[in-house]
Amino acid sequence: GGNFYSSDGWIPDNNYNKETRDWYSAAKNSLRPVVTEPYIDSVTGGLVTTIAYALRNGSTVNGVVGIDILLKDLSEMISDKILSKSGKTYLLNKDGLFLIHENPNKIQTINFFSEFKGIEKYKQNFSSDMFVKTKTASGHYIAGKIINSETGWILVTIGNSKELYTQLTKSILVILIMAVVGFVASLL
């Protein structure tokens, strides 16, 4: 019996019932904002996730507010956050399936640990809140953090360990040179 507003002007047809949507019922039954697993949006045809929150007056739910986020938009925000030149950053679901990948065919079909052979033994470390390993047997650095405790989504970045250490070594060298120059200047 409530109202539906859409920023793109979409008007649901008469048989649209928001109360049958997963995002609506999950938010209605939670005291916190909920994030849905990705699904194909019927309007855009794109892969989206919904963030929803129930508006309450005491124990009475007055409505649910939600926002759909296209995963391609989320991908643009995340994919350029890298630690090394050839590094990659991904968003994974709790089972390790890609939610964000540069190849759309791998989203929700390929497991991160199948894609990157040689780091399977670190899979159990992703059950902790945050994980960092700077040098794996396969020559990669890997860092991951669970970003949503309800969905178990993991933000992970991976790349070549040598590149990471090269950048760190250059940074340390610059700091040392500046320290020596500063010390010499103070002596003079």
C-alpha positions as CSV (number, residue, x, y, z in Angstrom):
1,G,0.0,0.0,0.0
2,G,3.0,2.3,-0.1
3,N,4.6,4.4,-2.9
4,F,7.3,3.4,-5.3
5,Y,9.8,6.0,-6.7
6,S,12.4,5.3,-9.3
7,S,15.2,7.8,-10.2
8,D,15.1,6.7,-13.9
9,G,11.3,7.2,-14.2
10,W,10.5,3.5,-14.3
11,I,6.9,2.8,-13.3
12,P,6.1,-0.8,-12.2
13,D,3.2,-2.5,-13.8
14,N,0.1,-3.3,-11.8
15,N,1.2,-6.8,-10.7
16,Y,4.5,-5.6,-9.3
17,N,4.5,-6.5,-5.6
18,K,7.6,-5.2,-3.7
19,E,6.8,-7.4,-0.7
20,T,7.6,-10.5,-2.8
21,R,11.1,-9.2,-3.5
22,D,14.0,-10.7,-1.6
23,W,15.5,-7.2,-0.8
24,Y,12.2,-6.1,0.7
25,S,11.6,-9.1,3.0
26,A,15.2,-9.2,4.1
27,A,15.2,-5.5,5.1
28,K,11.9,-5.8,6.8
29,N,13.2,-8.7,8.9
30,S,16.5,-7.0,9.8
31,L,17.4,-4.1,12.1
32,R,20.4,-3.3,9.9
33,P,20.8,-2.4,6.2
34,V,20.9,-5.5,4.1
35,V,22.9,-6.2,0.9
36,T,21.5,-8.8,-1.6
37,E,23.4,-11.2,-3.6
38,P,23.8,-10.0,-7.2
39,Y,20.9,-10.7,-9.6
40,I,19.8,-9.7,-13.1
41,D,17.7,-6.6,-13.0
42,S,14.5,-7.0,-15.0
43,V,14.6,-3.4,-16.2
44,T,18.2,-2.8,-17.2
45,G,19.2,-6.4,-17.8
46,G,22.4,-5.7,-15.9
47,L,23.8,-7.4,-12.8
48,V,22.8,-5.5,-9.7
49,T,22.8,-5.7,-6.0
50,T,20.3,-4.0,-3.7
51,I,21.0,-2.2,-0.5
52,A,17.8,-1.9,1.6
53,Y,16.8,-0.6,5.0
54,A,13.5,-0.9,6.8
55,L,12.0,2.4,8.1
56,R,10.6,1.8,11.5
57,N,8.5,3.5,14.1
58,G,9.2,1.4,17.2
59,S,8.5,-2.2,16.1
60,T,6.2,-1.2,13.2
61,V,7.8,-1.2,9.7
62,N,6.5,1.9,7.9
63,G,8.3,1.0,4.6
64,V,11.6,-0.1,3.1
65,V,14.0,2.1,1.2
66,G,16.4,0.5,-1.3
67,I,18.9,1.3,-3.9
68,D,20.1,-0.8,-6.8
69,I,23.7,-0.6,-7.6
70,L,24.9,-1.9,-11.0
71,L,27.9,-4.1,-10.5
72,K,29.6,-2.5,-13.6
73,D,29.5,0.8,-11.7
74,L,30.9,-0.8,-8.6
75,S,33.6,-2.4,-10.8
76,E,34.7,1.0,-12.1
77,M,35.1,2.2,-8.5
78,I,37.1,-0.8,-7.3
79,S,39.1,-2.1,-10.3
80,D,41.6,0.8,-10.4
81,K,42.6,0.4,-6.7
82,I,45.8,-1.5,-7.1
83,L,49.1,-1.9,-5.2
84,S,51.4,-2.6,-8.2
85,K,51.6,-2.0,-11.9
86,S,50.1,-5.4,-13.0
87,G,48.0,-5.8,-9.8
88,K,44.3,-6.5,-9.9
89,T,41.5,-5.9,-7.4
90,Y,38.4,-8.0,-7.3
91,L,35.2,-8.4,-5.3
92,L,34.3,-12.0,-4.3
93,N,31.3,-13.6,-2.7
94,K,31.7,-15.7,0.4
95,D,32.4,-18.8,-1.8
96,G,35.2,-17.1,-3.7
97,L,33.2,-16.5,-6.9
98,F,34.0,-13.3,-8.7
99,L,31.4,-10.5,-8.4
100,I,33.7,-8.1,-10.1
101,H,36.1,-9.1,-12.9
102,E,37.4,-7.5,-16.1
103,N,35.9,-10.4,-18.0
104,P,32.1,-10.3,-17.5
105,N,31.9,-14.0,-18.4
106,K,33.8,-14.9,-15.2
107,I,31.4,-13.1,-12.9
108,Q,29.6,-15.6,-10.6
109,T,30.9,-18.5,-12.7
110,I,34.7,-18.7,-11.9
111,N,36.3,-19.1,-8.5
112,F,39.1,-16.8,-7.5
113,F,41.2,-19.7,-6.3
114,S,40.7,-21.5,-9.7
115,E,41.8,-18.4,-11.5
116,F,45.0,-18.0,-9.5
117,K,46.7,-21.4,-9.2
118,G,49.2,-21.7,-6.4
119,I,47.4,-19.7,-3.8
120,E,44.7,-22.2,-2.9
121,K,46.3,-22.9,0.5
122,Y,45.5,-19.3,1.5
123,K,41.7,-19.9,1.1
124,Q,41.1,-20.7,4.7
125,N,42.8,-17.3,5.7
126,F,39.9,-15.5,4.1
127,S,37.6,-16.6,6.9
128,S,39.3,-14.0,9.1
129,D,38.4,-10.3,8.8
130,M,41.5,-9.3,7.0
131,F,44.4,-11.2,5.4
132,V,47.7,-10.1,3.9
133,K,50.5,-12.3,2.5
134,T,53.3,-10.4,0.7
135,K,55.0,-13.3,-0.9
136,T,53.3,-16.6,-1.9
137,A,54.9,-19.7,-3.4
138,S,53.5,-18.6,-6.8
139,G,55.3,-15.2,-6.5
140,H,52.1,-13.2,-5.8
141,Y,51.2,-10.8,-3.0
142,I,47.6,-11.2,-1.8
143,A,45.5,-9.1,0.5
144,G,41.8,-9.5,1.3
145,K,39.2,-8.1,3.7
146,I,35.7,-9.1,4.4
147,I,33.7,-5.9,3.6
148,N,30.2,-7.1,4.6
149,S,29.7,-9.6,7.4
150,E,26.2,-10.6,6.3
151,T,27.1,-11.4,2.7
152,G,30.7,-12.4,3.4
153,W,31.9,-10.4,0.4
154,I,35.6,-10.1,0.2
155,L,37.6,-7.3,-1.4
156,V,40.9,-8.9,-2.6
157,T,43.9,-7.5,-4.4
158,I,46.6,-9.6,-6.0
159,G,49.7,-8.9,-8.0
160,N,53.4,-9.7,-8.6
161,S,55.4,-9.7,-5.3
162,K,58.6,-8.4,-7.2
163,E,56.7,-5.4,-8.4
164,L,55.4,-4.7,-4.9
165,Y,58.9,-5.0,-3.4
166,T,60.4,-2.8,-6.2
167,Q,57.9,0.0,-5.4
168,L,58.6,-0.4,-1.6
169,T,62.3,-0.4,-2.2
170,K,62.1,2.8,-4.3
171,S,60.0,4.5,-1.6
172,I,62.5,3.5,1.1
173,L,65.4,4.7,-1.0
174,V,63.8,8.1,-1.6
175,I,63.1,8.4,2.2
176,L,66.7,7.5,3.0
177,I,68.1,9.9,0.4
178,M,65.9,12.7,1.8
179,A,67.1,11.8,5.3
180,V,70.8,11.9,4.3
181,V,70.3,15.2,2.4
182,G,68.5,16.7,5.4
183,F,71.2,15.5,7.8
184,V,74.0,17.0,5.6
185,A,72.1,20.2,5.2
186,S,71.7,20.5,9.0
187,L,75.4,19.9,9.5
188,L,76.3,22.6,7.0
